[in-house]
Amino acid sequence: MGNCLIVNADDFGFTESFNYGAIHAFTHGILSSASLMSNMDAATHAAALAKMHGLNLGQHTNIVQGRPCADPETIPSIVQPDGSFYPSGAYKPDGFAKTSGGDLVADKEDVKRETIAQLERHRALTGRYPVQLEGHSITQPTVIQAFIEVAQQYGLHCMRFDTDPQPGFRQACEFFQSPDDMADIAMAMKDYNEKGLSADVLLTILEILKANSNEVNIFRCHPGWVDATIMDTSTLVLPRCRDVQALCDRRVVEWVRANGIELLDFNDLKL
């Protein structure tokens, strides 16, 4: 039975409005973890909110929004001439997170340098390295391999596209890594990019996860309030607000309590 669950907010630090929505989902709903975009202007605000409310943070390594933490001259394959990141639409489709786009392929060493720079920024903002990292929008093989190598170097848990145990951590399963659940959850979330979560969809997903054999399941979403910056720069707009609403829905909160689901963060995975 899948009775342990990490509900993670990606994109924490995107904007101040988004940060407030994510914190609302943490304090009033079933959100249990968040991943910080440490390179973004609102990252300082996010780190302060997290400290205030006791929200533990992973790292949402971001190479497609804003400006890098590393010297742009040291990461030429992922930055434009003005020193800002190439947008996600410039990257070659990977068949998973991206099904359309340009021809750009990120150099693994460039991604590693920027990932480490964002880890250092994360430490400067929060006082410590995160326990976990994953990426934002891009899942090209070179990018994923860069994350895996940095995670191994720093002893971090890393979002990967396999179910292999990670040394030093309890086994935890991303929802898309479980073959038995994948089709059912994909069907439940087929309209996510346009509509986001509803309480009914989230309850369906929670039932699927509870029925599987994983000790710990991980569910990722994007709960946050929307502002002009998000409307101008993100392909996910309405889903962010809907995610907050679903995570805080009374039926969802009561279902988690009634079914004895233990909500964890990534710190709880460390052995």
C-alpha positions, 0 to 999 in steps of 0.5 A: 500500500502506498501510504507515504506521499510527497506532494511537491510544488515545482517552480517555487521562487518563480514570482512572489505571487506564485510563492504565496499561492504555494505557501497557501497550499502548504499551510491549508492543503496537502502540499508537503514539499517545494523545489526552489528556482534559486536563480529567479528574482523571487527566490529570496522571497521564497526562501524567507517564506519557506523558513517562516512556515517550516517548508523544506526545499529541494532545488528546481534546477532551471536553465530556461527562465531568467539569467544563470547563476554561473558566469554566462561565458562558462556555459555557452550552450545554454545562454543567449548572446545577452547572457540570459537562458534560451527559452524551453521552446528553443530546445530539441524535443525529447519526447517526454516533457517537450514534444515540439521545439527547436534544435538546441541540445544542452551540453552536459558540462554546461548544465553541470556548471549551472546546476552547481552554481544554483546549488551554491545560490540555494545554500546562500539563500537557505543556509544549506544545500537541498537534499534533492534536485530535479530540472525544469521543463527540459528532460534531454538525456544530456540534462538528466545525466548532468543532474544525476552526476551532480546529485551523486557528487553532492549526495543528493536525491535526484529525479530520474527516469528509472526506478533504481535505488539511490544510495543513502535514500529510501526508495521513492517513486515518481508517478510516471515511473510506475508502469502499472499506474502510468496509463491511468494517471495519464488519462486522469491528467490528460487535460492538465496543461489547459485545466490543471487539477480538480479535486475529483482528478486529484482524488482519482490520482490519490486512489491510484497511488494508494493502491500501488506497492511503492513505499513512498510515492511522489506527486508533482504539481505547480500550485501558485497564484498567477501574476502578469509575469507568469501570464507573459512567460509561462505556458502554465497559467490557469493550472497553477491556480487550479492546483492550489484549489485542488490541494486545499479542497476539503474533500482532498484534505479529509481523504488524506487524513481518513486514509492514513496517508503520511505526507513527507518531504524529501528530507524524510527519504534520507537514510 
